[in-house]
């Protein structure tokens, strides 16, 4: 039996293409493999949820209503999801829900009545994976072009994309660094070392 009962997905960059401070539902595009990954999870009875940090709300770049419309569009395209956990705060607000703090993961765990140890978090940043670790959940990093090489190198569990992460989770909880091809990381470090 699979120990993971709930998978929480980072909204931007993992579940849908990352459009910073997106207030337009028409710009929502599922990430490659998202539909298939969600279908695999749901077919196995694994519940799904969305985690998202939206500091644009605190900064006045989008409203709560804008955010709700974008999330509803995501739910129309890829849902239904069992839980939505949103942090609308600015990173400087000091809230408990902004990753790497575990508050958002713990809140979502409470909403689906599942202990964190039975939850996996698939995130696009090292902070999201760290929030999972601090909450007691399994964290898997799915790097995007915005993910820093140091985050990828430091992550305990890495998958090349959401579908790879989900297939690995369905085989059991994460056990190793899953990165399929480290050439991108090596190249990024080399370019960062150049003056």
LUMZA-280300 format. One record per residue (C-alpha): z, x negated, y; residue number from 1. Coordinates in steps of 0.25 Angstrom, whole numbers, always signed. Example, Ala and Ser with C-alpha at 12.3 -4.5 7.8 and 13.67 -1.06 7.14 Angstrom:
<recs>
      c3      c1      c2   pado
     +31     -49     -18      1
     +29     -55      -4      2
</recs>
This chain:
<recs>
      c3      c1      c2   pado
      +0      +0      +0      1
      -3      -5     +14      2
      +9      -8     +22      3
      +2      -5     +35      4
      +3      +9     +39      5
      -1      +9     +53      6
     -11      +0     +61      7
     -10      -1     +76      8
     -23      -5     +83      9
     -25     -12     +96     10
     -34      -3    +104     11
     -42     -12    +112     12
     -49     -23    +105     13
     -45     -18     +91     14
     -48      -3     +90     15
     -58      -2    +102     16
     -66     -12    +110     17
     -57     -18    +121     18
     -60     -12    +135     19
     -49     -16    +144     20
     -42      -5    +152     21
     -52      +5    +146     22
     -51     +19    +153     23
     -64     +24    +147     24
     -64     +30    +134     25
     -80     +28    +134     26
     -77     +13    +132     27
     -70     +14    +119     28
     -77      +7    +108     29
     -70      +6     +94     30
     -69      -9     +90     31
     -78     -13     +78     32
     -72      -9     +65     33
     -61      +0     +71     34
     -66     +13     +65     35
     -67      +7     +51     36
     -54      +0     +53     37
     -47     +13     +57     38
     -54     +21     +45     39
     -49     +11     +35     40
     -34     +12     +41     41
     -34     +27     +41     42
     -41     +28     +27     43
     -29     +20     +22     44
     -19     +29     +29     45
     -15     +18     +39     46
     -11     +24     +53     47
     -18     +19     +65     48
     -13     +17     +80     49
     -18     +11     +93     50
     -11      +1    +101     51
     -15      -2    +115     52
     -11      -9    +128     53
     -17      -3    +140     54
     -11     -11    +153     55
     -23      -5    +161     56
     -14      +8    +161     57
      -3      +1    +168     58
     -12      -6    +177     59
     -19      +7    +182     60
     -33      +3    +175     61
     -32     +15    +166     62
     -24     +28    +166     63
     -16     +33    +154     64
     -27     +44    +153     65
     -38     +34    +152     66
     -30     +27    +141     67
     -28     +40    +134     68
     -43     +43    +135     69
     -47     +30    +129     70
     -37     +31    +118     71
     -42     +45    +115     72
     -56     +39    +114     73
     -51     +28    +104     74
     -44     +39     +96     75
     -57     +48     +96     76
     -65     +36     +91     77
     -55     +29     +81     78
     -43     +38     +79     79
     -35     +45     +77     80
     -24     +35     +78     81
      -9     +37     +74     82
      -3     +31     +86     83
      -8     +26    +100     84
      +1     +15    +107     85
      -2     +12    +121     86
      +4      +2    +130     87
      +0      +5    +145     88
      +8      -6    +151     89
      +4     -18    +158     90
      +8     -31    +151     91
     +18     -34    +162     92
     +25     -21    +161     93
     +34     -27    +150     94
     +33     -15    +141     95
     +36     -15    +126     96
     +23     -10    +122     97
     +14     -21    +127     98
     +11     -31    +116     99
     +16     -40    +112    100
     +28     -31    +113    101
     +29     -22    +100    102
     +32      -9    +107    103
     +18      -3    +106    104
     +18      -6     +91    105
     +32      -1     +89    106
     +29     +12     +96    107
     +16     +14     +88    108
     +24     +11     +75    109
     +34     +22     +79    110
     +24     +32     +83    111
     +18     +31     +68    112
     +32     +29     +62    113
     +28     +16     +55    114
     +36      +4     +55    115
     +29      -8     +62    116
     +29     -16     +49    117
     +19      -6     +43    118
     +10      -7     +56    119
      -2     -16     +59    120
      -6     -19     +73    121
     -21     -24     +75    122
     -22     -30     +89    123
     -31     -37     +97    124
     -21     -46    +104    125
     -10     -55    +100    126
      +0     -47    +108    127
      -3     -34    +100    128
      -1     -42     +87    129
     +12     -48     +92    130
     +16     -34     +96    131
     +14     -30     +81    132
     +22     -42     +76    133
     +33     -39     +85    134
     +33     -24     +81    135
     +34     -28     +66    136
     +19     -24     +63    137
      +8     -32     +58    138
      -2     -37     +68    139
     -17     -41     +67    140
     -25     -47     +78    141
     -39     -43     +80    142
     -44     -52     +90    143
     -54     -48    +101    144
     -61     -56    +111    145
     -49     -55    +120    146
     -39     -60    +110    147
     -35     -74    +113    148
     -37     -84    +102    149
     -22     -88    +102    150
     -19     -73     +99    151
     -28     -74     +87    152
     -23     -87     +82    153
      -8     -82     +83    154
     -10     -69     +76    155
      -5     -68     +62    156
     -15     -58     +58    157
     -29     -58     +64    158
     -42     -49     +60    159
     -56     -51     +65    160
     -57     -36     +68    161
     -50     -22     +66    162
     -57     -19     +53    163
     -53     -33     +47    164
     -38     -30     +52    165
     -38     -16     +45    166
     -44     -21     +32    167
     -33     -32     +32    168
     -22     -22     +35    169
     -27     -13     +24    170
     -26     -24     +14    171
     -11     -26     +18    172
      -3     -30     +30    173
      -8     -43     +37    174
      -5     -56     +30    175
     -13     -66     +36    176
     -22     -71     +48    177
     -34     -63     +45    178
     -44     -69     +55    179
     -58     -70     +48    180
     -64     -81     +58    181
     -56     -90     +66    182
     -68     -96     +73    183
     -67     -87     +85    184
     -52     -92     +87    185
     -56    -106     +86    186
     -67    -105     +96    187
     -58     -98    +106    188
     -48    -109    +105    189
     -58    -119    +107    190
     -64    -112    +120    191
     -49    -110    +125    192
     -47    -125    +124    193
     -59    -129    +132    194
     -57    -131    +147    195
</recs>
